[in-house]
Structure formats: C-alpha cells, structure tokens
C-alpha cells in the first residue's frame, strides 16, 4: 500500500498544494490566525516526512515565502482596485491581504 505524503497532492509539488490551500482560505476571507494555523500545520507535516532532509525543507520554505510575497503584492494591488462603497468587498479584500501577510510572516519566522 502506497503511503500518502502529507501536505502534497498526487499531482503537483507540496509547495503548490500549500499555496492552493492558502489561496482557498484567503478567497473565503478566513481570519489571519486561521490561515497561519493552517500554514503551521502544513509545515509541521513537512517536518514529519521521514525522507525530507533539512535542505529540501528549507528550499520548500524559501519557495513558499517567495510565492507568498508575490501573492501579497498582488493582493495589495487588487485591494486598491476594490470599490470602497462596497463594504463587503472591502472587508473581503482586507481579510485576504491580512491573512496572506500573516502567513508570509510566519514562513519568514520559520526560516529564521
């Protein structure tokens, strides 16, 4: 019986799977704390992979940080385009942006 690798999907890299999960949470307007907890769980799952060496973990974290940084920049741009008269859209954009920033900061902290 094949063992399923935590934090990854059968197709795609573990980082891509993590980013997809963060995008889903951000799109749902999840609270920053919820998104950070999910990112911490994903990272803990990576650390628990017996075949994963420290260099590969660091590479995943660095890639995740870079992609999250790009995501934050895109979310900032999108938030600037939100119609300020639409309170719901403003809240959604701010929640997404705050969540992505919090996750990026958590990944930076993991990197030391």
Phi, psi and omega per residue, in radians:
X1 nan 2.247 -3.124
X2 -1.333 2.452 3.126
X3 -1.541 2.301 3.095
X4 -1.385 2.264 3.118
X5 -1.400 2.235 3.140
X6 -1.128 2.459 3.033
X7 1.381 0.066 3.125
X8 -2.293 2.857 3.092
X9 -1.945 2.862 -3.111
X10 -1.063 -0.500 3.063
X11 -2.086 2.243 3.117
X12 1.834 2.844 -3.094
X13 -1.456 2.819 3.071
X14 -1.056 -0.605 3.123
X15 -1.172 -0.750 3.106
X16 -1.073 -0.707 3.111
X17 -1.121 -0.715 3.117
X18 -1.121 -0.763 3.128
X19 -1.125 -0.681 3.103
X20 -1.101 -0.701 3.114
X21 -1.130 -0.757 3.127
X22 -1.130 -0.681 3.112
X23 -1.112 -0.697 3.112
X24 -1.096 -0.807 3.131
X25 -1.131 -0.749 3.130
X26 -1.108 -0.726 3.139
X27 -1.135 -0.463 3.111
X28 -1.506 -0.036 3.137
X29 1.281 0.477 -3.135
X30 -1.076 2.614 3.112
X31 -1.134 2.630 -3.126
X32 -0.988 -0.740 3.138
X33 -1.060 -0.681 3.106
X34 -1.117 -0.737 -3.135
X35 -1.176 -0.685 3.112
X36 -1.133 -0.757 3.113
X37 -1.044 -0.709 3.118
X38 -1.148 -0.745 3.105
X39 -1.099 -0.726 3.114
X40 -1.104 -0.654 3.099
X41 -1.142 -0.772 3.125
X42 -1.049 -0.800 -3.140
X43 -1.123 -0.708 3.091
X44 -1.081 -0.699 3.090
X45 -1.092 -0.720 3.087
X46 -1.067 -0.814 -3.132
X47 -1.048 -0.519 -3.102
X48 -1.404 -0.185 3.120
X49 -1.171 2.034 -3.046
X50 -1.099 -0.528 -3.103
X51 -1.540 -0.030 -3.073
X52 -1.511 2.084 3.115
X53 -1.551 2.936 -3.074
X54 -1.074 -0.649 -3.137
X55 -1.149 -0.708 3.133
X56 -1.187 -0.706 3.086
X57 -1.064 -0.820 3.141
X58 -1.066 -0.704 3.118
X59 -1.092 -0.741 3.091
X60 -1.070 -0.802 -3.117
X61 -1.114 -0.712 3.129
X62 -1.144 -0.724 3.103
X63 -1.126 -0.744 3.107
X64 -1.069 -0.765 3.114
X65 -1.060 -0.808 -3.136
X66 -1.064 -0.782 -3.128
X67 -1.190 -0.658 3.093
X68 -1.164 -0.658 3.100
X69 -1.070 -0.742 3.088
X70 -1.150 -0.675 3.113
X71 -1.129 -0.675 3.090
X72 -1.099 -0.771 3.131
X73 -1.071 -0.741 3.119
X74 -1.152 -0.699 3.135
X75 -1.165 -0.627 3.086
X76 -1.114 -0.738 3.126
X77 -1.125 -0.774 3.133
X78 -1.131 -0.683 3.133
X79 -1.100 -0.589 3.108
X80 -1.195 -0.375 -3.127
X81 -1.611 -0.065 -3.094
X82 -1.255 2.398 3.076
X83 -1.155 1.970 -3.069
X84 -1.148 -0.264 3.098
X85 -1.414 -0.203 3.121
X86 -1.708 1.609 -3.049
X87 -1.020 -0.667 3.134
X88 -1.130 -0.743 3.123
X89 -1.162 -0.651 3.104
X90 -1.112 -0.812 3.125
X91 -1.054 -0.767 3.140
X92 -1.068 -0.831 -3.123
X93 -1.098 -0.735 -3.141
X94 -1.178 -0.700 3.119
X95 -1.109 -0.773 3.122
X96 -1.080 -0.824 -3.136
X97 -1.096 -0.814 3.140
X98 -1.095 -0.692 3.113
X99 -1.120 -0.800 3.127
X100 -1.109 -0.706 3.096
X101 -1.097 -0.739 -3.125
X102 -1.128 -0.728 3.122
X103 -1.158 -0.761 3.097
X104 -1.015 -0.780 3.140
X105 -1.118 -0.629 3.108
X106 -1.166 -0.687 3.112
X107 -1.180 -0.710 3.075
X108 -1.026 -0.749 3.113
X109 -1.098 -0.663 3.091
X110 -1.090 -0.610 3.141
X111 -1.290 -0.349 3.122
X112 1.453 nan nan
